Amino acid sequence: MKRRTGIPDYAWDEAGVRRYARESARYDTQYRTFLMRLDAVRPGTRILDVGAGPGPLTARIAERFPDADIVALEISPLMAEAGAALIEERGLSDRVQYVTGDAADPALAGRIGPFDLICSSYSLHEWKDPLAAVLQLRRMLTRDGVLLLHDLRRVPWLAWIPFPLPMLQSMRASYTVEEITAILSDIPGSQLHVTADAPFMLTVTLRPLDDGR
C-alpha cells in the first residue's frame, strides 16, 4: 500500500481550517490514549506541542498540566491563527504561545528550546522527512526530556476499503510499527520505543541516553 504524504489541503484554506477546528473540538475519545501516555511520562514544566493545529488538544494539555509552559508549533499560519484564538478564549495565553514553523527547521532549536517534553498527535504521517524532524526535535530535549509521538497506524486490509473518507485516507498515509522503527532506529544517543495501540494507533517514545546533541 503506497503512503500518501504531505500536509492536508484544508490546512491552507480558511473554510477547511474552521471545519477541522469544529470537528477536532467535538471528539474527546481520539485524545484519551495520548493523554494517558502524557500522564505516564511526567511532562515537566516546558512542553512543545508539534503540529498543534487549531488548538483543542493543546488547550487540554495546558489544562491538564497547570504548572507547564507550552509552545504550540504549527506549520500552517491559518491553523496557528485559529489555535491562538482558541487559547486566548480559554484563558490560557499566559502559558501557551503559538509559533509558526517547521519541526525540521535547524534554526528552531536555538529559537524556542529546550523542552522537558516534546509531543505530537496525529501529525507524524504528514511529516515530509520524519527522521530529519525527529533529529531536530531530539536536539531540543533537555537531558531528562522525552519525545512522544502519537499517530494513526496503517493496517494492510485498509487498502481494500474503497471509500475516500478523510480518516481512512490519513490511515493509509500512516506508518506501520516496523516502518517507523526502521526509520528512527539509528538516531544516536537515544532510546527508542515504538508500540502498537488499539485500535489503529501507534506511539513513538524517544529518550536521550546522554547529552550529546
N, C-alpha and C positions, 0 to 999 in steps of 0.2 A: 504494500500500500504506500503510495507516494505521499510524502508530507507536503502540506501547503504552508508556506511561511509568509511572514510579513505582518505589519500592523493592519487590523481590520479597517475597511474604508470608512466605517461610521465614526472612527476616532478623529477624522478630519472634517466632519460635517456637523454643523450646529444642531440640526434636527436629529441626526444619529446620536450625538452625544447626549442630548436631552432624553431620548428614548432609552438609551443604555443606562443613564443615571436613574431613571424611574424603575427600570427592571432590576438593577442591582441593589437598589434600596429596599425592594419589596420582599426579597427572599433571604431569610437568615440561615436556612439549613445548609446552604452552599459554603458557609464560612465556619461551621461548627468544628470540623476536624482540624482546620487550620488554627483556630483559636485555641483548641486543646493542645496542639503542638507548641504554640507560643507559651502557654502556661508551663509546659514541661521544661522549656529551655531557660526560663527566668530571664526575661529580656534585658534587664539593666536600665540605665537612665537615658541612653541615646539610641534611638531606633531610626533606621532608614527603611521606608516602605517603597519598594521599586515597582513601577507600573501601577501607581496608586489610582489612576483613573479618576472618576468623579467623586471619590472620597468616602463612600459609605463604610468600607472596611477600615480605612484609615481612622475614621471617627470612632469606630468600635474599638480599635486598638488603643486609641488615646483615652477613651472612657474606661477601658479595662485596666490600664496601667497609668494611673493618675500622677505618678512620680516621674514619668518619662517625657522627654522632649523628642519630637518626631519630625523628621524631614520626609516629605512625600515627593518622590521623584516621578515625573510623568513626561513622556516624550511628546505628547500632543498638547499644544498650547490651549486648545479648546477644552480638553479634558481637565487640564490643570486649572483653568479658569473656573470651571464648574465645581471642581473639588475645593478650591479655595473659598468659593461662595458657601458651600455646604459647611465647611469647617467654621467659618465665621457665624453662620446661622446656628450652629450647635454650641457656640461659645467656647471654642477650643483654639482660637487663633493665637493665644498666648503660648501654647505649647506645640502647635503644629504649623510648619512652614512648607508651602508648596514650592518646588523648584522644577523648572522645565529643563530637561536634558536627557541624554542617552547614557544608560548604565555602562556602556563600553567606552565612554569618553575618558582618555587618560588624564585629562585635567581635573576630573571630577573629585578625585581623592583629596587633593590639596585644598579644594574649594569648600567641601562640605563635611569631610570625615574628621575624625574616626567615629565608629559606632560600636556599641556593645552588641547590637542585633541588627542584621540586615535581612529583611524578609520580602517575599513577593508571593502573590497569589494569582493564579490564572493568567500569568503573562509569559512564563518561560517558553512556551511553544511559539510565541510571537517574536522572540529574540533572533535577530539575523545570525549572530555568532555567539552561541551560549558560552563557549569556552572563553572567548575574549571578554565577555561581560563578567563572568564569574571571576576571572583573574583580576579584573579591575576592582570588583567588589571585595575580593579577598584582601586587597591592599588597604581597604577602608575599615577592616575589622580591628578592634582592639586585641590585645594579647589573648584575652579570655573570651573573645567575641564568638558569635555564632551566625552562620548564614543559613537561612531556612527558606527553601523554595517549595511552594505547594502548587501543583498543577494537575490538569487532566492527564489521564494515561490512556494511550491508544491500545485497543484490543483488536485482533485480526478480523473478527466477524463484523465489525462496524463497516467494513468496506462493502458489505453486501446489502446495507440498508440504503435504498435509493433516494430517500427524502433529503432535500437540501436545507435541513434545519440548522440554524446557527450553532447550536450546541454540538450537533453531530459533526459539523464542519470543523469546529475547534478540536474535537476529539480526534478526528482524522489527522489533524496537523500536529498532534501532541506526540510525545516520545513514549517508547516502552521503557521499562526499568533498565533493561540491558543496554539500550541505545544511549540513554543519558549517563549511565555509569561509564560506558566506554569513552564518551566524550570528555568527562570530567575526571577520570581516574588518575591522570598524570599531573595534576596540579601539585607543585612542590610544597612541602611543609604543611600538609593539610590532612585531616582525617575525613574521609567521605563516607556517607551512609545514605543509601537510596532504598526506600521502602515502597511497596505497593499498598495503597489504601483503598478500602471499599468505598463505592462500587467501582469507579473508574478513575482513581486518583493516584498520584504518587507524591512523595515528599523527599526532597534532597536536603540533607543536613551536612554542613561542612564546618569544621572547627580547625583553627590554626594549631599546629603542633609546636611551632616555635615563633619567634618574632621576625623571621626573615621575610622580607617583602620583595 
